Amino acid sequence: MQTLLAGVLAVFSFAPFGMFPLSVVALFVLFRVWYRCENAAQAARAGFTFGMGLFSFGVGWVYVALHDYGYMHPLLAISATLLFAAVNASLPALAGYLLLRFRTTSNVRVLLLMPALWVASEWLRGLLFTGFPWLVFGYSQVPDSPLLGYAPLFGVYGVSLAVAVSAAVLLFVVQVRWSTAGKIALGGLSALWLVGGALQHVAWTQPNGEPLKVSLLQGNIAQDEKFSQERLVGSLETYRRLAQSSDARLIIMPETALPLLRHNVPDYYQEILRDHMRQNGGDILIGVFEKEGERYFNSVYSLGSAESQHYRKDHLVPFGEFIPMRGVLGWFINEVLQIPMGDLTSGGDAQVPLDVAGQKVAVNICYEDVFGEEIIRPLPQATLLVNVTNDAWYGESNAAVQHNQMSQMRALETGRMMLRATNTGVTSIIDTDGQVLAQLPQHEEGVLTAEVQGYVGSTPYVRWGNIAVLILLALMLGVAARYSRR
């Protein structure tokens, strides 16, 4: 029960609550329970119950997508949500199991193994089954924690490691009490936070060119109406009206703002948008589906002064956008879930930034922005990051604000501004320091207009990706293994 409550407590460190020190407190509780465990099975149970508290409470919005908009039976949706939480909770359980399998001193277990195994489990969660790096503890520090200074160097997992090390040092101090070793450890902990704060003042990238006026469109089309044939004309009219109300050089529509195949978008409609953008001296980015042969893509394409270009989503959502093990699970999409365009094709990972409105724009669609190692692929060529998404699938839950928080981390890691155009929110403009400069209210129609700045240069994370933090984890585990042999 103690670890279950600690997992629930950890959720309050993330958006929309923003009480970032609670992530350290929650991990301290878990680490203390692990410290007292007598065998690997006990430690695995503690990690699992912590994970169940974290994921059941933190990503319970999965139920909304499955039941409210996927039309799954309530009992089946509840079961699927709990199963989803349990699958993710198995990674903290594995970390606890491995912790007790190491035969080493208690200090090494606390200061090295616990933080290293915790972050390794988070990193592994971001890889398995196409990855689900939601509620990685590094995100909990956005936007106010001093530890964010480490984001441009080591990415979100580096920030997460700083959180985990902080919890481990506190546990060490409690165990050794106010001894000389405890005082040294507290000094090291203070340095960790002070250095993080100081690093926030380092300018890793530089402004490039003149500021650019942009408009982000939020149509606020309800998910249960979005793909309705009766609502189609209204959706097209909404986005035409919003686009023509802006004189910005770059206008951005959300993911699948026009719920059509691109070749079915009326020619006259495209001409209206193209002519408007040429008058503005820029381009508009439009979210649609595209068809090529028998393949379908979740895409963004441009119209306006520049030659038309497109980006096709690379990292697809299992069951929502493609069917894993189609021969075995194909019936699941057809008979249990009712999700439009649930069998798409990846656009590939070698796509280049769009050359529009005088900028090199790296587009990412939906939850692609939760994978930092993928966002850096078009860098340093890209000068702006753009995320288009439709979080209407999750109703009025915390999913949209959690998603926006992860986009804030991407801005920090890359030293680029992030522009987020969403259907129902959170539509926002995020600065290079991870701060939200402007945003629209959720679940309201609107246009967010502001001047933004393109940037050039590379942060260390853009050059290294996750390799640097993985080396740190390997060193920590290697030292622990050496003590284990002794």
N, C-alpha and C positions, 0 to 999 in steps of 0.2 A: 504493500500500500504506500509506503514511504516513497519508493521510486516512481510509482504511478503518479502520485501527486507532484513529484518533482518534474516529471515530464509535462504535466499539465501547466505547471508554473512557468516552464520554459517558453511556452507559447506567448506569454505576456511580454516577453522581451522583443517579439517581432511586431511588425505593423499589424493592426493600427495602434497597438498599445504603446510600443516604443520604450519600454522600461529595460534598456539594454543590459544593466548590471545583473538582471535576473537570470540571464543565460549562464553567467559565472556561478551564481548561487545554485542553480539547478544541477549543473555538472558537479559542483562540490558535493551535493547530496548523493548523487550517483557514485562518485568516486569514493566517498566515505563508506557507502554500503559495499562497494567492491572491495575496499580495504579489509572489511570485516568478514568477507566470505571465506569459507573454509575449503571450498572445492570449486571446480570449474562449472559444475551444474548450477550451483547457487548463483554464481556470477552471471551465467547466461540468463537465468530467470530474472535477475535484477535488471539486466540490460534490456530484456524483452518487455518487462512491465514499464520501464521508463519510456521505451519506444512506443508502446501502446498509448500511454498518456499523451505523448508528444503528437503522434500522428492522428489518433482518434479525435482529439480536440483541435489540432492545428489544421488538418486537411479534411475535416468533416464535410466541407463543401462538395466533395466528390459525390455525396448522396444527392445534392441538388441537381447536378448534371445528369446523374443516372435516372433519378425518379422524375423530376420536374420537366426535364427536356428530352431525356432518353426514353421516358414513359415505361421505365422498369417498375415492376411491382414493388411496393414499399418494403416488404420483408426481404425480397431479393436484393433490393438496393442497399438496405441496411447491412445485410450479410456481405455483400460485395465490398462495401466501404470498410467494414471491420476486417475483412480478409486482406484488403489493400493495406490497411494500417499494420496488420500482422506481418505481411511480407516485408514491409519496410522496417518493422521493429526487429526482424530477424538479424539485421546487421549490427545494431548495438548488442544483441544477444551474442553474436559471434565474437564481438570485441571482448565482452566479459569472459567468454569461454577461453579465448586465447590468452587473456591476461593471467588467468590462474594456471594455465598450462606452463607458463614460464616459471622456472625455479630460480628465483633471484632474491635479492635483498628487498626489504619493504620500501626503502627509500628509492631504489631504482624503479620499482613497480609504480610508485606514486608519481615521481617526477618525470619519468621517461615513457614507461609503457602506457599508462592510462591516457595521457593526452595524445600520444602517437597512434594508439589503436582506435581511439575515438574518431580522430580526423581521418584515419585510413578507412574506417567504416563509412564515413560520409562520402569520401571520394569514390568508394566502391559503389555506393548507392547511386551516384551520378553516372555510373557506367552500365550496371546490370539492367537487362530488359529494356534497352535504349535509354535508361537513365531517368531518375527522378530526384534531382538535387534540391527539392523543396525543403525549407526549414533547416538548411545547413546553418550552423550556429554563427558563422561569419556574417550572414545577412542581418542577424539581430542587432548588430552594431551600427547599422545605417539608420540615420545619417549623422549621429552626434558623438559617437564614441571616439576617444583618442586612438583606439586600435586601428581605425580605418587608414591611418598612415601607412600601414603595411599592405593595403590592397593593391596599389600600383606596382609593388614589388613581387608579391606572392599570390595575389588573387584572393578570392573568397576563402579558399582553404587555408591560406596563410593567416588570415584574420581569425578563422575558426581555431587554428592551432594556438594563436595568442590567447584566445578565450579559454581553451582547454588547459593550457599551461598555467594561466592565472588561477583556475580552480584547483589544479594539482598543487601549486605552491601554497595556496591557503590551507589545503589539507595537510601538507607537510608541516606547516607552521603549527597547526593544531596538534599534530602528533608529537612534535619535539618541544612544544610549548615555547616559552620565551628564552630559548637557549641561544648561544652564539650562532649556530647553524640557522635557527629560525630568523634571527635578525638579518643575516646575510641573505636569506631567501626573500625576505620582505623587501630588502634593498634592491634585489634583482627584479622583483615584481614591479616595484616603483619605476625602475629604469625602463622596463618593458613598455609601460604605459606612457612615460614621458617621451621616450624616443618615438613612439607611435604618433603622439601629438605633434612632435617637432617635424616629423616627415610629412605631415599634412600641409606644411608651408612650402614644400618643394614643388616647383613648376616643372613637371616632366615633359609637357608638350607646349607648343607655342601657337598663338593665333595665326591664322592664315587668311589673308584677304580682308575684304570689307564685311561688316555684319550683313546678314541676310534676313529679310522679312519672310516669316513662314506663317502658315495657318494650318491648324490641325482640326479636322472635322469630326464631330461626335454626333452621329445621327440618332442615337438612342432608339434603335429598332428592337423591340422585344424579341427574345429568342424564339418564342413560339409563333411569331409572325414573320420572322426573317425570311424563311423559305416558302412562305405562303404565296401562291400565285395571285391571290387577291390583293396582297400588300406590295407586289412588285413595282407597280407604277408609282405608288406612293414613296417607296424607297428611292427610286431613281429621281423622282422630283425633289425629295428632301436633299439629296447630295448635290444635285444641280444647283438648287437654290443656295445652299450653304457655300458651295464653291464660288458661285458668281457674286456672292456678297463680299468676297475678299479680293484685295489688290496685291496680295503677297506674291513673291516670285516663286515660292515653293509651297504648294498646297498638298496635304496628305490625307487620303481617305483611310479608314480602318480596313482590317482584314475582311475580305469578301463583302465589302460595302455594297457592291452590286452583285447580288446573288445569282449571277448568270455565268455562262461560258463566255469568254471574251468575244468569240465570233458572233455571239447572239446579242451583244450590246448594240443598240441601234446606231447606224452610221451618223444620223443627224445629231444624236446625243453626244457622240464623241467629237463631232465637229464643233458643237457649242463649247465643250470643255477645251478643245485644242485652241480655238480662236480666242477664248478668254485668257488662256495662259500666255499666248503670244502677245496679247495686249499688255499683260503684266510683265512680259520679258522673262518668263520662266517656264516651269513645268508643274504638272500635277501627277501624283502617284495614286493609282487606282487599284483597289483590291478586288480581284475577280478569280474565277476558276478558268483554267486553260485546258484545251484538249489538243493532243498531238497523236494522231493515229487512234489507238485504243487506250491511250494513257491520259490520265487527268492530273492536273497540278493545281495546288493552292498558290496563287501568283499575285504579284504586284507588277503593273506595267505603267509606263509614263506616256504622257501626251503633252505637247507644247512646243517650245522653241527648239529643243534638242530632238535628235532622232529618237523615235520610240524604242525603249529598252524594257527588259523585264527581269524580274527575280522570281525564282520558283522555290518554294519552301523545301529545304533539305531534310531537316530533322522532324519526322512525322510522329504523331501521337498514336501509340498502339490502340487498336479498336476504334478510336475516334477518327483516324485518318488512313490507317492501313490495317490489314488483318494478319496478325502473326499466325504462322502455321495454318495457312488458308484452308488446306484440305481437312483439318481437324476442327478448326474454330470458325469457319466461314458462316455456319448456321447462327453463331452468336449475334453477329451484326444483323442478319436478315430476320431473325425470329425473336430475339430478346431485346435488342436495342434498336431504336429508330433514329439513326443519325444520318442526315443527308451527306452525300459525298464522302462516305466512310471508307472508300478504297482508293486512295490517291497514290501517286508515284513521286518519289523524291526527285528534286531538281538537281541534286549533286552538290558536292562541297567545293567545287572549283569555280564558282561564279564570282564575277568581278563587281566592284561597286558601280552604281549607276551614275553616269556623268550628266547631271541635271542641275539647272539653276546655278551654274558656276561652281558646283561642289561635287565631290566624289562621295556618294551616299551609299553606305552599307546598310541594306535593308535586311531585317529579320522578321519573321512572321510568328505570331502567337508565342508559344513558350520557348522558342529558339533562344530567346534572350536569357534563359536561365542556365545556359551552358557557356561559361566564360571562355573555355578553350576553343569553342567554335566561333564566337563573336570576333576573336582576334584574327581569324583567317584572312579577311580582306584588308587588314592593317599591315603597315602604316599608310597604305595608299588612300584609304577612306578618310575623309575629313569630318564627316558627320555620321552618327548612328541613327537609324530610324527603326522603330518597332511598331508594327501594325498588328492589332489583336482584337479579339472579340471575347471578352470575359463575361458576356451576357449569359453564357452557359451556367454560371455559378450564382446567378441571382444577386441578392444583396448581402452575400456572405463576405468573409474577409479575403477571398481569393484574389480579387482585383488589387487591393492595397498591398498584399504580400507580393504580388507579381510586380507592381510598380517599385517596391523596395529592391527587388532583384535587379531591375533595370538601373536603379541608382548605383548598385555595385558595379555594373558593367561600365558606367560612365567613369567611375573611380579607377577601375582597372585599366582602362584604355586611354584616359585623358582626352575623351571626346564627349561632346554634348550628345545626349540621347533625346530624340523626339518621339513621343508615344502617341499615336492616333488610335483610339479605341472606339468601339461601338457604343458602350454604355459607361465607360470609365475603367481605369483612371487614365484620362487623357492629360498628358503633362509634358513639360519641358524641363529637362534635368541638366544641370551644369556639370562641368568636369570634376567638381569636388563632391558630387553626389547629392547636392542640394536641389530640391524642386524649386525652380524659379517661378513657375506658374502652372496652374492646373484648373480644369473645369470641374464643377460639381458632378458627382456621379448621377446616373439615371436622369440626365437632363440633356436635351438637344442643345448644341452650342458650337461655337468656333473659337478656338484658342489661337490668338495672333500675337506674335512677339518677334523681336529681332534676336537672332542666334549667331554664333560665331563658329566658323570652321577651324579645325586645329590640325597641325602636322607634328610629326615626331613620334617617338615610341617610348612608352613606359617600359621598365624592366619586364613587367608581366607580358606585354605584347611580344617581346623578344623571347622570353623563356616559356610562357604558358605555365602549366602546372608542374613542369619539370623541377623547378627550384624547390617548391614545397615538398614534392615527392622525395627529393634528395634529403631534405631535412628529416622527413619521417624515416627514411631508410637509415640515416645516421643514428637517430634515436633508438630505433629497433636494433641496429647493429651493436651499439654500446650495451644495450640491455642484454643482448644475446651473449656478449663476451662475459659480462658479470654472471650470467646464468651458467656458463661453462665452468667458471671459477668455483 
